[in-house]
Amino acid sequence: MGFQPQDEWESKAHELALSLLEAGHFGLAEVELAAIIERRENPPPV
């Protein structure tokens, strides 16, 4: 089972992280993935 985005923001952030990885920007991809994790742990108020 792979990554399952919880909403549109996560889907776009995941796509960006993959693009960054493909381009060799590993540090930036790590930051983007960390943002997804942070948002899941501390969701924004609705």
CYANA upper distance limits for C-alpha pairs under 8 A (distance plus 0.5 A):
  5 PRO  CA     10 GLU  CA      5.75
  5 PRO  CA     11 SER  CA      5.77
  5 PRO  CA     14 HIS  CA      8.37
  6 GLN  CA     10 GLU  CA      6.79
  6 GLN  CA     11 SER  CA      8.09
  7 ASP  CA     11 SER  CA      6.87
  8 GLU  CA     12 LYS  CA      6.75
  9 TRP  CA     13 ALA  CA      6.59
 10 GLU  CA     14 HIS  CA      6.43
 10 GLU  CA     36 ILE  CA      6.88
 11 SER  CA     15 GLU  CA      6.76
 12 LYS  CA     16 LEU  CA      6.66
 13 ALA  CA     17 ALA  CA      6.66
 13 ALA  CA     32 GLU  CA      6.97
 13 ALA  CA     33 LEU  CA      7.99
 13 ALA  CA     36 ILE  CA      7.67
 14 HIS  CA     18 LEU  CA      6.75
 14 HIS  CA     32 GLU  CA      8.10
 14 HIS  CA     33 LEU  CA      7.53
 14 HIS  CA     36 ILE  CA      8.44
 15 GLU  CA     19 SER  CA      6.73
 16 LEU  CA     20 LEU  CA      6.62
 16 LEU  CA     29 ALA  CA      8.11
 16 LEU  CA     32 GLU  CA      8.09
 17 ALA  CA     21 LEU  CA      6.69
 17 ALA  CA     28 LEU  CA      8.08
 17 ALA  CA     29 ALA  CA      5.01
 17 ALA  CA     30 GLU  CA      7.93
 17 ALA  CA     32 GLU  CA      6.27
 17 ALA  CA     33 LEU  CA      7.00
 18 LEU  CA     22 GLU  CA      6.70
 18 LEU  CA     29 ALA  CA      7.59
 19 SER  CA     23 ALA  CA      6.74
 20 LEU  CA     24 GLY  CA      6.79
 20 LEU  CA     25 HIS  CA      5.58
 20 LEU  CA     26 PHE  CA      7.25
 20 LEU  CA     28 LEU  CA      7.22
 20 LEU  CA     29 ALA  CA      5.86
 21 LEU  CA     25 HIS  CA      5.98
 21 LEU  CA     26 PHE  CA      5.94
 21 LEU  CA     29 ALA  CA      6.35
 25 HIS  CA     29 ALA  CA      6.74
 26 PHE  CA     30 GLU  CA      6.62
 27 GLY  CA     31 VAL  CA      6.87
 28 LEU  CA     32 GLU  CA      6.83
 29 ALA  CA     33 LEU  CA      6.71
 30 GLU  CA     34 ALA  CA      6.53
 31 VAL  CA     35 ALA  CA      6.73
 32 GLU  CA     36 ILE  CA      7.10
 33 LEU  CA     37 ILE  CA      6.96
 34 ALA  CA     38 GLU  CA      6.52
 35 ALA  CA     39 ARG  CA      6.53
 36 ILE  CA     40 ARG  CA      6.74
 37 ILE  CA     41 GLU  CA      6.73
 38 GLU  CA     42 ASN  CA      6.47
 38 GLU  CA     43 PRO  CA      8.46
 39 ARG  CA     43 PRO  CA      5.51
 39 ARG  CA     44 PRO  CA      7.61
